[in-house]
Amino acid sequence: MANVTRTRQSLSQVRASGAAKTAQRHTTANEQISSAQGLDGKKVNGQRLAGPQLLSYPIDNADTQQGHYVIFQIHAISNGKFTKITDSSGFKKRSFALRGKSKSVATQIALYMPAEVSVQYKSNYEDIEIGATAEKLAGRLADFNSSKEFWGAAAAIGGGAVDAAKGMAKRSVSTAVSGAANIVGGQGLKEAIMLTEGKVVTKKMEMLFTGVARRKFSFTFAFIPKSFQEAQQIEQIVQAFKLAMLPRYAESFGAVVGAVIGAGDSTGAGGEGRTMSIPTTMDIKYFFNSENGAPKENEYINKISTCYLTDLDVKYGGDRYTAYAPRDGDKGAPPQNTTIAMSFEEVEIITQEAAAQGY
């Protein structure tokens, strides 16, 4: 019996040692990513400042055979002076949510690569009716734009306007006659005439571009921890995402700003208990292990611009609920199966300039 006990103890020690080694290896990989992007803290007076909090699942996901993973960088936002855009690319920081602000990475989370990732680009269009008068004037304006003789083109526009006025007068008379005919002949006379003639007058419809839809991204991760320590790490990951997507109560705007935006009472003050901070943003990046083992961003997959986390669903348990045995001094029994589903929406609009940069 003593031999069996010693064997179990040795197995536990080996497993604990293996878990510690894989945790150390992944921490090193996560630190490499942080260091490569200048996030590992800066030196001030010879002292290195603390870098971002590093979390991961699996703890050894940088050492798996797949070698691909997703990095979520949760920001700490600092408000600054609202400035004009100086970026010649015409992409970054065009949104009010980002302009004049600086961001740093507060938490970096490395998760395993899902089996599939997707991206959708969508341009919005709507049907708009083009009247006959507008169509004729548009043609005249096109002649004006292409004409070298300004006054000749202007005269053409004037003639077009006169023609349009005559046409409008004629249509007014026609409308009056049509209305009278409908009164005399009853409702549906116009439609009856069209059916008799075997033809109809349709609206002139054209497609009009109205803008670009913001891209949305969804991720689902299933966490099945292999150890109590990994279960604790999962709990920290879920907590980090929750805090990133939720606001907090903030101080009111004050009398001056409150009066401008209509917050608070008649004096502009107040708003206590109703003023909230805007949740923070985050960046999402795809990484893989290069041939020399160093992590590298995968530029074959589309880049994702700065996002807000809009939806977070958390489920505990699977076919049946199981948990690790609680430990003395710990806050409870961590579940052995946790699933999260997240939806993100980009702050910036993706245009040709952004697509040319890999977005």
Residue pairs with C-beta under 8 A, 6 or more apart in sequence:
15 227
19 59
19 226
19 227
19 229
19 230
22 59
22 60
22 63
23 59
23 60
23 229
25 60
25 62
25 63
26 56
26 58
26 59
26 60
26 61
26 62
26 63
26 110
27 54
27 56
29 62
29 63
29 110
29 289
29 295
30 54
30 56
30 62
30 108
30 110
31 40
31 51
31 54
32 294
32 295
33 71
33 108
33 110
33 287
33 295
34 40
34 51
34 52
34 54
34 105
34 108
36 294
36 295
37 105
39 51
39 52
39 73
39 104
39 105
39 108
40 48
40 51
41 48
41 49
41 50
41 51
42 48
42 49
43 49
52 73
52 104
52 105
52 106
52 107
52 108
53 106
53 107
53 108
53 240
54 108
54 110
55 107
55 108
55 109
55 110
55 233
55 236
55 237
55 240
56 62
56 109
56 110
56 111
56 233
57 110
57 111
57 112
57 221
57 223
57 225
57 230
57 233
57 234
57 237
58 64
58 112
58 226
58 230
59 229
59 230
59 233
61 69
61 110
61 111
61 112
62 69
62 110
62 289
62 295
64 112
66 112
66 113
67 288
67 289
68 112
68 113
68 286
68 287
68 288
68 289
68 298
69 110
69 111
69 112
69 113
69 286
69 287
69 288
70 110
70 111
70 112
70 113
70 114
70 117
70 219
70 284
70 285
70 286
70 287
71 108
71 109
71 110
71 284
71 285
71 286
71 287
72 108
72 109
72 111
72 241
72 282
72 283
72 284
73 105
73 107
73 108
73 109
73 282
73 283
73 284
73 285
74 105
74 106
74 107
74 108
74 109
74 240
74 241
74 244
74 280
74 282
75 103
75 104
75 105
75 106
75 280
75 281
75 282
75 283
75 306
76 103
76 104
76 105
76 106
76 280
77 101
77 102
77 103
77 280
77 281
78 101
78 102
78 103
78 104
79 100
79 101
80 100
80 101
80 102
81 100
82 99
82 100
83 99
83 100
85 93
85 94
85 99
87 93
89 353
89 357
90 351
90 353
91 348
91 351
91 353
91 354
91 357
91 359
92 98
92 348
93 99
93 348
94 348
94 349
95 347
95 348
97 278
97 281
97 347
98 281
98 306
98 347
98 348
103 281
103 306
105 283
106 280
107 240
107 244
109 237
109 240
109 241
110 287
111 219
111 221
111 237
112 221
113 286
114 219
114 220
114 221
117 219
117 286
117 301
119 215
119 217
119 302
120 215
120 216
121 215
121 350
122 212
122 213
122 215
123 209
123 211
123 212
123 213
124 209
124 210
124 211
124 212
124 213
125 207
125 208
125 209
125 210
126 207
126 208
126 210
127 205
127 206
127 207
127 208
128 205
128 206
128 208
129 203
129 204
129 205
130 138
130 204
130 205
130 206
131 204
132 167
132 204
133 164
133 167
133 168
135 204
136 160
136 163
136 164
136 167
137 157
137 160
137 161
137 164
139 160
140 156
140 157
140 159
140 160
141 157
143 153
143 156
144 153
144 154
144 156
144 157
147 153
147 156
178 190
181 189
182 189
182 190
194 200
194 201
211 349
212 349
212 350
212 351
214 345
214 346
214 347
214 349
214 350
215 304
215 305
215 345
215 346
215 350
216 343
216 344
216 345
216 346
217 284
217 304
217 307
217 343
217 344
217 345
217 346
218 341
218 342
218 343
218 344
219 341
219 342
219 344
220 339
220 340
220 341
220 342
221 339
221 340
222 337
222 338
222 339
223 234
223 237
223 337
223 338
223 339
223 340
224 336
224 337
225 231
225 233
225 234
225 324
225 334
225 336
228 324
228 327
228 334
231 324
231 334
231 335
231 336
232 334
234 334
234 338
235 334
238 314
238 338
238 340
241 309
241 312
241 340
241 342
242 312
242 314
244 279
244 280
244 282
244 309
245 279
245 308
245 309
245 310
245 312
246 279
247 276
247 277
247 278
247 279
248 276
248 277
249 273
249 275
249 276
249 277
250 275
250 276
250 277
251 275
252 258
252 263
252 264
252 269
252 270
252 271
252 272
252 275
253 261
253 263
253 264
253 268
253 271
253 275
254 268
254 269
255 264
255 267
255 268
255 269
256 268
257 263
257 268
258 264
258 268
258 269
258 270
258 271
259 267
259 268
260 268
263 270
263 271
263 274
263 275
264 270
264 271
279 308
279 309
281 306
281 307
281 308
281 347
282 306
282 307
282 308
282 309
282 344
283 304
283 305
283 306
283 307
284 304
284 307
284 344
285 297
285 303
285 304
286 297
286 298
286 301
287 295
287 296
287 297
287 298
288 295
288 296
288 298
289 295
289 296
290 296
299 358
302 358
302 359
303 357
303 358
303 359
304 344
304 346
304 359
305 346
305 347
305 348
305 350
305 354
305 359
306 346
306 347
306 348
307 344
307 345
307 346
307 347
308 344
308 345
308 347
309 342
309 343
309 344
310 343
310 344
310 345
311 341
311 342
311 343
312 340
312 341
312 342
312 343
313 340
313 341
313 342
314 338
314 339
314 340
315 338
315 339
315 340
316 335
316 337
316 338
317 335
317 337
318 337
318 339
321 335
321 337
322 335
322 336
322 337
323 333
323 334
323 335
323 336
324 333
324 334
324 336
325 333
326 332
326 333
348 354
350 359
